[in-house]
Amino acid sequence: MSTQQNNPLHGLTLEKILTQLVEQYGWDGLHRRIKVNCFANDPSIKSSLKFLRKTPWARDKVESLYVSTFA
C-alpha cells in the first residue's frame, strides 16, 4: 500500500484520465501531443479506451501526459 502513495495515477481510471485530458486539450490538442489515429479520426472516449487498453505504449504516453499536465 505504501508504494502507491506517491503514484499520481493511484485511484484514477483510464477513462477519468482520458476525459480530463480531452477537457484540457480537446481531441485536436490531444492528437498533436500523442500521434494516434483514435484521437484524430472520429474520436470518442469509448473507441479511444478500447485502443488504449490494447496498446500499452499509447497508454503509457497518455498517462505520462496526464502526470505532466496535472501533477
C-alpha positions in Angstrom: 0.0 0.0 0.0 2.8 2.5 0.8 4.3 2.1 -2.7 1.1 3.7 -4.2 1.0 6.9 -2.0 3.5 8.7 -4.3 1.8 7.4 -7.5 -0.1 10.4 -9.1 -2.3 7.9 -11.0 -3.3 5.9 -8.0 -7.1 5.7 -7.8 -7.7 7.1 -11.3 -9.3 5.1 -14.1 -8.1 5.3 -17.6 -11.5 6.7 -18.5 -11.1 9.6 -16.0 -7.6 10.3 -17.2 -8.7 10.4 -20.8 -11.7 12.6 -20.0 -9.7 15.1 -18.2 -7.1 15.3 -21.0 -9.9 15.8 -23.5 -11.4 18.6 -21.4 -8.0 20.2 -21.1 -6.7 19.9 -24.7 -9.6 18.8 -26.8 -9.2 16.0 -29.3 -7.1 18.0 -31.7 -4.7 19.1 -29.0 -4.5 15.6 -27.7 -3.7 14.3 -31.2 -1.0 16.9 -31.6 0.7 15.7 -28.4 0.1 12.0 -28.9 0.0 10.9 -32.5 -2.5 8.1 -32.6 -5.4 7.8 -35.1 -8.1 7.2 -32.4 -7.6 10.9 -31.4 -7.9 12.2 -34.9 -10.4 10.1 -36.9 -13.9 10.3 -35.4 -12.7 10.3 -31.8 -14.7 9.2 -28.8 -13.9 8.2 -25.3 -15.2 4.7 -25.9 -13.2 4.0 -29.0 -10.1 5.6 -27.5 -10.4 3.5 -24.4 -10.7 0.3 -26.4 -7.5 1.2 -28.3 -5.5 2.3 -25.2 -6.4 -0.8 -23.3 -4.9 -2.9 -26.1 -1.9 -0.7 -26.8 0.5 -0.4 -23.8 2.8 2.2 -25.4 -0.1 4.5 -26.2 -1.5 4.1 -22.7 1.9 5.0 -21.3 2.0 8.2 -23.4 -1.5 9.2 -22.2 -0.6 8.5 -18.6 2.7 10.5 -18.9 0.9 13.4 -20.5 -1.6 13.3 -17.6 1.1 13.4 -15.0 3.0 16.2 -16.7 -0.2 18.2 -17.1 -1.9 17.8 -13.8 0.6 16.6 -11.2 
